[in-house]
């Protein structure tokens, strides 16, 4: 499991429905990010919003799912 955040790949040690715990502490302000999960060679990715950012002072990082764009070009 990995958190992909602004060009950085941060290993995830725990993942829950509304939180994650990074393997190593990090600091980053609130941002969009992507979670990558690989099980038996099958890879899943989904976008999340880090509403509180990532902080070395907090073990848990709150995540919120980002709805799919459904054909919009985004940007």
HUQUI-V303603 format. One record per residue. N is the residue number from 1. SS is DSSP state (H for helix, E for strand, - for the rest). PHI is phi in whole degrees, 0 to 359 (NA if undefined). OMEGA is omega in degrees with one decimal (none if undefined). Layout:
N | SS | PHI | OMEGA
N | SS | PHI | OMEGA
This chain:
1 | - | NA | -179.2
2 | E | 221 | 170.7
3 | E | 253 | 178.4
4 | E | 257 | -169.9
5 | E | 224 | 177.4
6 | - | 47 | 176.9
7 | - | 86 | 178.2
8 | E | 257 | 175.4
9 | E | 245 | -175.9
10 | E | 247 | 179.9
11 | E | 295 | 178.1
12 | E | 259 | 177.1
13 | E | 266 | 179.8
14 | E | 221 | 179.0
15 | E | 223 | 176.4
16 | - | 242 | -177.4
17 | - | 293 | -177.8
18 | - | 224 | 178.9
19 | E | 204 | 169.8
20 | E | 218 | 174.8
21 | E | 233 | 179.3
22 | E | 283 | 177.8
23 | - | 294 | 179.0
24 | - | 235 | -179.2
25 | - | 292 | 179.6
26 | - | 206 | 177.1
27 | - | 232 | 175.5
28 | E | 197 | 178.1
29 | - | 289 | 177.8
30 | - | 308 | -176.2
31 | E | 192 | 168.1
32 | E | 283 | 178.3
33 | E | 210 | 178.3
34 | E | 229 | 174.0
35 | E | 258 | 175.7
36 | E | 242 | -180.0
37 | E | 235 | 179.2
38 | E | 238 | 178.2
39 | E | 231 | 179.0
40 | - | 50 | 176.8
41 | - | 83 | 177.1
42 | E | 265 | -175.4
43 | E | 256 | 173.9
44 | E | 238 | 178.0
45 | E | 223 | 174.0
46 | E | 208 | -177.9
47 | E | 274 | 177.5
48 | E | 223 | 174.4
49 | E | 251 | 176.6
50 | E | 265 | -172.4
51 | - | 300 | -179.1
52 | - | 257 | -174.5
53 | - | 72 | 177.2
54 | E | 243 | -178.3
55 | - | 222 | 176.2
56 | - | 293 | -179.3
57 | - | 281 | 178.7
58 | - | 248 | 178.0
59 | - | 289 | -179.5
60 | E | 271 | 174.7
61 | E | 245 | -179.7
62 | E | 286 | 177.5
63 | - | 235 | 175.8
64 | E | 229 | 178.9
65 | E | 295 | 175.9
66 | - | 255 | -179.6
67 | - | 299 | 177.0
68 | - | 297 | -175.8
69 | - | 289 | 179.6
70 | - | 51 | 173.2
71 | - | 91 | 177.8
72 | - | 285 | -176.2
73 | - | 282 | 177.1
74 | - | 62 | 174.5
75 | - | 145 | none
